[in-house]
Amino acid sequence: MDLGESLVGAYMRQVRGCHTVAFNTFLPTAQGEIDVVGVANGEAGVEVWMAEVAIHLDSLNYGGYPRTGANIAKKVAAARTYSALVYRDLAPAVELWSPVVPIGLVAALSKVDVDLVVNDEFTMRVNELAGIAAKSTKTTGDDAFRFLQLLTHLRGPRPTFQSS
């Protein structure tokens, strides 16, 4: 599991209230894996989220827009096939989480049946998670959440984040 997957898993656990979060779930019928799967059992019944996490800080790119779109579409199709096998009576949300996605690629990905958590939406969700981390000191087992707790509980001058 990488830090991006930990961040998404922490969001599923802390914000969505998922009681089960699984990382790198291998597909029984095809090559590949689902980065993060979250399951919550709330008032609305059982809800499932499946997330592809692509933390490409210079921009999501697998060799141009057509190839990147095809790659994401293939991963989404595999997640939907898996969900049909495992969560037969449910309609899991399938998401793509990525912090830096060019607008042209966002437009291309709008044709893929995936919920985009990219750019500003990605940042808003990280900020939402950081807000929860700032109010908690409890260890949760989520490395990314623990790091946000550390950053939001520092004594003295806080780190400043600037892009160049």
C-alpha positions in Angstrom: 0.0 0.0 0.0 1.3 3.4 -0.9 0.6 6.7 0.9 -2.1 7.7 -1.6 -4.0 4.5 -1.0 -3.6 5.0 2.8 -5.0 8.5 2.4 -8.1 7.2 0.5 -8.5 4.4 2.9 -8.4 6.9 5.8 -11.1 9.0 4.0 -13.3 6.0 3.7 -12.8 5.0 7.3 -12.9 8.5 8.9 -15.4 10.4 6.7 -17.6 7.7 5.2 -17.6 5.5 8.3 -16.4 2.4 6.5 -16.0 -0.5 9.0 -14.0 -2.5 6.5 -11.3 -1.0 4.2 -9.2 -3.4 2.0 -6.1 -2.5 0.0 -4.8 -4.0 -3.2 -7.6 -6.5 -3.7 -6.6 -8.8 -6.4 -9.1 -9.7 -9.1 -10.0 -13.4 -9.3 -10.9 -13.2 -13.0 -8.3 -10.9 -14.5 -4.9 -9.4 -14.1 -4.9 -6.4 -11.8 -6.2 -5.1 -8.5 -8.5 -2.6 -6.9 -6.4 -0.1 -4.9 -9.0 0.5 -2.1 -12.3 -1.0 -1.3 -14.5 0.5 1.5 -17.6 -1.0 3.0 -20.0 0.8 5.4 -23.2 -0.5 6.9 -25.3 2.6 7.9 -28.8 3.8 8.0 -29.0 3.5 4.2 -27.9 -0.1 4.3 -24.6 -1.5 3.0 -22.6 0.9 0.8 -19.4 0.0 -1.1 -16.8 2.2 -2.7 -14.0 1.1 -4.9 -11.1 3.4 -5.7 -8.4 3.5 -8.2 -5.7 5.8 -6.7 -3.1 7.5 -9.0 -0.8 9.9 -7.1 1.1 11.3 -10.1 2.3 14.7 -8.8 3.4 15.9 -12.3 0.0 15.0 -13.9 -1.9 11.7 -14.4 -0.4 10.3 -17.6 0.1 6.8 -19.0 1.3 7.9 -22.4 -1.2 10.5 -23.7 -4.9 11.1 -23.2 -6.2 8.2 -25.3 -3.9 5.7 -23.6 -4.6 7.1 -20.1 -8.3 7.1 -20.7 -8.2 3.5 -22.0 -6.1 2.4 -19.0 -8.5 4.0 -16.5 -11.5 2.5 -18.4 -10.0 -0.9 -18.2 -9.4 -0.6 -14.4 -13.0 0.7 -13.9 -14.4 -2.2 -16.0 -12.4 -4.7 -13.9 -13.7 -3.1 -10.7 -17.3 -3.3 -11.9 -16.8 -7.0 -12.9 -15.4 -7.7 -9.5 -18.3 -5.9 -7.8 -20.8 -7.9 -9.8 -19.2 -11.1 -8.4 -18.8 -10.0 -4.8 -21.5 -7.4 -4.2 -24.3 -8.8 -6.4 -27.2 -6.9 -4.9 -25.3 -3.6 -4.5 -24.1 -0.9 -6.9 -20.7 0.1 -5.6 -19.4 3.6 -6.4 -16.2 3.4 -8.5 -13.9 6.3 -8.1 -10.6 7.7 -9.5 -8.6 9.6 -7.0 -5.8 11.7 -8.4 -4.4 15.1 -7.3 -3.3 16.5 -10.7 -5.3 15.8 -13.8 -5.2 18.1 -16.9 -8.6 19.6 -17.9 -8.4 17.9 -21.3 -8.0 14.5 -19.6 -10.8 15.3 -17.2 -13.0 15.8 -20.2 -11.9 12.5 -21.7 -12.5 10.7 -18.5 -16.0 12.0 -18.2 -16.9 9.4 -20.8 -15.7 6.6 -18.4 -18.3 5.4 -15.9 -16.2 6.6 -12.9 -16.7 9.2 -10.2 -13.7 11.6 -10.5 -12.1 12.8 -7.3 -9.4 14.9 -8.9 -7.8 18.3 -8.7 -9.9 20.6 -6.5 -12.2 17.8 -5.3 -9.2 15.8 -4.3 -7.8 18.8 -2.3 -11.2 19.4 -0.7 -11.3 15.8 0.5 -7.8 15.9 1.9 -8.7 19.1 3.7 -11.8 17.5 5.1 -9.7 14.6 6.4 -7.1 17.0 7.8 -10.0 18.8 9.7 -11.0 15.5 11.3 -7.3 14.7 12.1 -6.9 18.1 13.8 -9.6 17.1 16.3 -8.2 13.6 17.1 -5.1 12.1 18.7 -6.3 8.5 18.6 -4.2 6.0 16.6 -6.3 4.5 13.8 -3.8 2.3 11.9 -4.1 4.6 8.8 -0.6 6.0 8.2 -1.7 8.9 6.1 -4.3 9.9 8.7 -1.6 9.7 11.4 0.6 12.0 9.4 -2.2 14.5 9.1 -2.7 14.3 12.8 1.0 15.0 13.3 0.9 18.0 11.0 -2.2 19.4 12.6 -0.9 19.0 16.2 2.6 20.5 15.9 3.7 23.0 18.5 5.4 26.2 17.4 5.4 27.5 13.9 3.5 25.4 11.5 4.9 24.2 8.2 4.1 26.3 5.3 3.4 24.7 2.0 4.2 26.6 -1.2 4.4 25.4 -4.7 7.1 26.8 -6.9 
